[in-house]
Amino acid sequence: MKSLINQRHPFHLVDPSPWPFFAASGALCTTFGFVMYMHGYYYGGYLATLGLALVIYTMFVWWRDVIREATFEGRHTQPVQQGLKYGMILFISSEASLFLAFFWGFFHASLAPSIEIGMVWPPYGLEVISAWGIPLLNTLILLTSGATLTWAHHALREGNHKETSLGLVLTIALAIFFTALQIFEYINAPFSINDGVYVSIFFMATGFHGFHVLIGTLFIIVCLLRHLKFHFTKQHHLGFEFAAWYWHFVDVVWLFLFVCVYWWGNYTPEIVS
């Protein structure tokens, strides 16, 4: 590895790494495995499990390498941090585009419902989930978790180690509670995934959001572990900032889901006979 002493520029030239290849392979196996599993192929579940395990392993070792570069090797100089921030902004923008596609499909189906579903939205005869039960509670939980994470961030910038730890622990607990309630909602839903366009959009949009909550929870857990090992300082805590950005993005997406899918999308007009 080239010594930083002889380096005449502030940029980080990344060493060759096998993790992009392993991440892509894991994502491919996960996607193919789930498709095969949904079509009844016997080995589909095994392939999806293998792919998911490979993705999780790659996340662990790749984050480990980045943490080593940032914390112990001092490679994340100010220009490098600025470039990483641009990358995170582009990543969140791409995630926003993904959810934009889901909302596009939702409004396309709901604003001009076809004759096959009774020309009403939600489809005639379909029992939907009330917005004022678990969805409202989950909204309050997620907004509270955003507040506790912001509190932890401010405490970190002030050098308050104890309050930062407490804020992160509360955020993780609220995130796990949110996920548990969403799983409970799915188990007790009055419809199944093959009940038409409404249910397909519902599970696609809320399910992908739930997946993002899981990723964000892992992100914050890693930040908590790093904080307990004193990896962060008042001036240098880029990983924490990225976790906060990502989590607030998840909060905003859920607000749109609650208002559009759960509340407005569940309004059933009176049918005039």
C-alpha positions as CSV (number, residue, x, y, z in Angstrom):
1,M,0.0,0.0,0.0
2,K,1.4,3.4,-1.0
3,S,2.4,5.5,2.0
4,L,0.4,8.7,2.5
5,I,3.6,10.5,3.3
6,N,4.6,10.4,-0.4
7,Q,1.2,11.3,-1.6
8,R,1.1,14.8,-3.2
9,H,-2.7,15.1,-3.6
10,P,-5.6,14.9,-1.0
11,F,-7.6,12.4,-3.0
12,H,-8.0,8.7,-2.1
13,L,-7.1,6.3,-4.9
14,V,-9.1,3.2,-3.8
15,D,-7.2,-0.1,-3.7
16,P,-8.5,-3.0,-5.9
17,S,-11.4,-4.7,-4.1
18,P,-13.4,-7.9,-4.7
19,W,-16.5,-6.6,-2.9
20,P,-18.3,-4.9,-5.9
21,F,-18.2,-8.3,-7.7
22,F,-19.5,-10.2,-4.7
23,A,-22.2,-7.6,-4.1
24,A,-23.4,-7.8,-7.7
25,S,-23.4,-11.6,-7.6
26,G,-25.4,-11.6,-4.4
27,A,-27.9,-9.2,-5.7
28,L,-28.3,-11.4,-8.9
29,C,-28.8,-14.6,-6.9
30,T,-31.3,-12.9,-4.6
31,T,-33.4,-11.6,-7.5
32,F,-33.3,-14.8,-9.5
33,G,-33.9,-16.9,-6.3
34,F,-37.0,-14.9,-5.3
35,V,-38.4,-15.0,-8.8
36,M,-37.9,-18.8,-9.0
37,Y,-39.4,-19.2,-5.5
38,M,-42.5,-17.2,-6.5
39,H,-42.9,-19.5,-9.5
40,G,-42.7,-22.7,-7.5
41,Y,-39.2,-23.8,-8.3
42,Y,-37.8,-26.0,-5.6
43,Y,-34.3,-24.5,-5.3
44,G,-35.5,-20.9,-5.6
45,G,-35.6,-20.3,-1.9
46,Y,-32.2,-21.7,-1.4
47,L,-30.7,-19.5,-4.2
48,A,-32.4,-16.4,-2.7
49,T,-31.1,-17.2,0.8
50,L,-27.6,-17.7,-0.6
51,G,-27.7,-14.4,-2.5
52,L,-29.1,-12.5,0.5
53,A,-26.4,-14.0,2.8
54,L,-23.7,-13.0,0.3
55,V,-25.1,-9.4,0.1
56,I,-25.1,-9.1,3.9
57,Y,-21.6,-10.5,4.1
58,T,-20.4,-8.1,1.5
59,M,-22.1,-5.2,3.3
60,F,-20.1,-6.2,6.5
61,V,-16.7,-6.5,4.9
62,W,-17.1,-3.5,2.6
63,W,-18.2,-1.2,5.4
64,R,-15.2,-2.6,7.4
65,D,-12.8,-1.6,4.7
66,V,-14.3,1.9,4.4
67,I,-14.3,2.3,8.2
68,R,-10.6,1.3,8.3
69,E,-9.8,3.8,5.5
70,A,-11.6,6.6,7.3
71,T,-10.8,6.0,10.9
72,F,-7.4,4.4,11.0
73,E,-5.7,5.3,7.7
74,G,-6.8,8.9,7.5
75,R,-7.7,8.7,3.9
76,H,-11.0,10.6,4.1
77,T,-9.6,14.1,3.7
78,Q,-11.9,17.1,3.1
79,P,-12.0,16.7,-0.7
80,V,-12.7,13.0,-0.3
81,Q,-15.5,13.7,2.2
82,Q,-17.0,16.2,-0.3
83,G,-17.0,13.6,-3.0
84,L,-18.6,11.0,-0.7
85,K,-21.3,13.5,0.1
86,Y,-22.1,14.0,-3.6
87,G,-22.2,10.3,-4.0
88,M,-24.7,9.9,-1.1
89,I,-26.9,12.7,-2.5
90,L,-26.9,10.9,-5.9
91,F,-27.7,7.6,-4.2
92,I,-30.7,9.1,-2.3
93,S,-31.9,10.8,-5.5
94,S,-31.9,7.4,-7.2
95,E,-33.9,5.9,-4.3
96,A,-36.3,8.8,-4.6
97,S,-36.7,8.0,-8.3
98,L,-37.5,4.4,-7.4
99,F,-40.4,5.5,-5.1
100,L,-41.5,8.0,-7.7
101,A,-42.1,5.1,-10.1
102,F,-44.3,3.4,-7.4
103,F,-46.3,6.5,-6.8
104,W,-46.7,7.0,-10.6
105,G,-48.2,3.5,-10.8
106,F,-50.4,4.2,-7.9
107,F,-51.9,7.4,-9.2
108,H,-52.2,5.9,-12.7
109,A,-54.3,3.1,-11.4
110,S,-56.3,5.2,-8.8
111,L,-57.1,8.3,-10.7
112,A,-58.5,6.5,-13.7
113,P,-59.6,3.0,-12.4
114,S,-60.4,0.5,-15.1
115,I,-63.7,-1.2,-15.7
116,E,-62.1,-4.5,-14.5
117,I,-62.0,-3.2,-10.9
118,G,-65.4,-1.6,-11.0
119,M,-64.2,1.9,-12.1
120,V,-63.7,2.9,-8.4
121,W,-60.7,3.1,-6.1
122,P,-60.1,1.1,-4.0
123,P,-61.5,-1.7,-6.2
124,Y,-65.1,-2.5,-5.5
125,G,-65.6,-5.2,-2.9
126,L,-62.0,-5.1,-1.5
127,E,-61.6,-4.5,2.2
128,V,-58.7,-2.1,2.9
129,I,-56.6,-1.3,5.9
130,S,-57.7,1.7,7.9
131,A,-55.2,4.6,8.0
132,W,-56.1,5.4,11.6
133,G,-54.8,2.2,13.2
134,I,-51.3,0.7,12.7
135,P,-50.4,3.1,9.8
136,L,-51.0,6.2,12.0
137,L,-49.1,4.6,14.9
138,N,-46.2,3.7,12.6
139,T,-46.2,7.3,11.3
140,L,-45.8,8.7,14.9
141,I,-43.1,6.1,15.6
142,L,-41.1,6.9,12.5
143,L,-41.3,10.7,13.1
144,T,-40.2,10.2,16.7
145,S,-37.3,8.1,15.5
146,G,-36.2,11.0,13.2
147,A,-36.4,13.3,16.2
148,T,-34.2,11.0,18.4
149,L,-31.7,10.6,15.6
150,T,-31.5,14.4,15.2
151,W,-31.0,14.7,19.0
152,A,-28.2,12.2,18.8
153,H,-26.6,14.1,16.0
154,H,-26.6,17.4,17.9
155,A,-25.3,15.7,21.0
156,L,-22.4,14.2,18.9
157,R,-21.5,17.7,17.5
158,E,-21.5,19.0,21.1
159,G,-19.2,16.1,22.3
160,N,-21.9,14.6,24.5
161,H,-21.1,10.9,24.3
162,K,-23.8,9.7,26.6
163,E,-26.7,11.5,25.0
164,T,-25.5,10.4,21.5
165,S,-25.6,6.8,22.6
166,L,-29.0,7.2,24.2
167,G,-30.4,8.9,21.0
168,L,-29.1,6.1,18.8
169,V,-30.4,3.4,21.1
170,L,-33.9,5.0,21.1
171,T,-33.8,5.4,17.3
172,I,-32.9,1.7,16.8
173,A,-35.6,0.6,19.3
174,L,-38.3,2.7,17.5
175,A,-37.1,1.3,14.1
176,I,-37.5,-2.3,15.3
177,F,-40.9,-1.5,16.7
178,F,-41.9,0.0,13.4
179,T,-40.8,-3.1,11.5
180,A,-42.6,-5.4,14.0
181,L,-45.9,-3.5,13.5
182,Q,-45.5,-3.6,9.7
183,I,-45.0,-7.4,9.8
184,F,-48.1,-7.6,12.1
185,E,-50.1,-5.5,9.6
186,Y,-49.1,-7.8,6.7
187,I,-49.9,-10.9,8.6
188,N,-53.4,-9.6,9.5
189,A,-54.1,-7.8,6.2
190,P,-57.6,-8.6,4.9
191,F,-56.2,-9.3,1.4
192,S,-53.4,-11.3,-0.2
193,I,-50.8,-10.3,-2.7
194,N,-52.7,-11.8,-5.7
195,D,-55.9,-9.7,-5.1
196,G,-55.4,-7.3,-7.9
197,V,-53.7,-4.0,-8.8
198,Y,-54.4,-2.3,-5.5
199,V,-52.8,-5.0,-3.4
200,S,-49.8,-5.2,-5.8
201,I,-49.1,-1.5,-5.5
202,F,-49.7,-1.6,-1.7
203,F,-47.2,-4.4,-1.0
204,M,-44.7,-3.1,-3.6
205,A,-44.6,0.5,-2.2
206,T,-44.9,-0.3,1.6
207,G,-42.7,-3.4,1.3
208,F,-39.9,-1.6,-0.4
209,H,-40.2,1.1,2.2
210,G,-40.0,-1.5,4.9
211,F,-36.8,-2.9,3.3
212,H,-35.3,0.6,3.4
213,V,-36.2,0.8,7.1
214,L,-34.3,-2.4,7.7
215,I,-31.2,-1.1,5.8
216,G,-31.4,2.2,7.7
217,T,-31.7,0.3,11.0
218,L,-28.5,-1.6,10.2
219,F,-26.9,1.6,9.2
220,I,-27.7,3.2,12.6
221,I,-26.6,0.1,14.5
222,V,-23.2,0.3,12.8
223,C,-23.1,4.0,13.8
224,L,-23.9,3.1,17.4
225,L,-21.1,0.4,17.5
226,R,-18.6,2.9,15.9
227,H,-19.7,5.6,18.4
228,L,-19.1,3.3,21.3
229,K,-15.6,2.6,20.0
230,F,-15.0,6.4,19.7
231,H,-14.6,6.4,15.9
232,F,-16.5,9.7,15.6
233,T,-15.4,13.2,16.6
234,K,-17.2,16.5,16.6
235,Q,-15.7,17.4,13.2
236,H,-15.4,14.0,11.5
237,H,-18.5,11.8,11.6
238,L,-19.4,11.4,8.0
239,G,-20.9,7.9,8.4
240,F,-23.3,9.3,11.1
241,E,-24.4,12.1,8.8
242,F,-25.1,9.7,5.9
243,A,-27.2,7.5,8.3
244,A,-29.1,10.6,9.3
245,W,-29.7,11.7,5.7
246,Y,-30.9,8.2,4.8
247,W,-33.2,7.9,7.8
248,H,-34.8,11.3,7.2
249,F,-35.4,10.3,3.5
250,V,-37.1,7.1,4.8
251,D,-39.3,9.4,7.0
252,V,-40.3,11.6,4.2
253,V,-41.2,8.7,1.9
254,W,-43.4,7.2,4.6
255,L,-45.3,10.5,5.0
256,F,-46.1,10.3,1.3
257,L,-47.1,6.7,1.6
258,F,-49.4,7.4,4.6
259,V,-51.1,10.4,3.0
260,C,-51.4,9.0,-0.5
261,V,-51.8,5.2,-0.1
262,Y,-53.3,4.7,3.3
263,W,-55.4,7.9,3.7
264,W,-56.4,9.3,0.3
265,G,-56.1,5.9,-1.5
266,N,-58.4,4.2,1.0
267,Y,-61.2,6.7,0.6
268,T,-64.2,4.7,-0.8
269,P,-66.8,6.8,-2.6
270,E,-70.4,6.0,-2.2
271,I,-71.8,3.8,-4.9
272,V,-75.0,5.1,-6.3
273,S,-77.3,2.3,-7.3
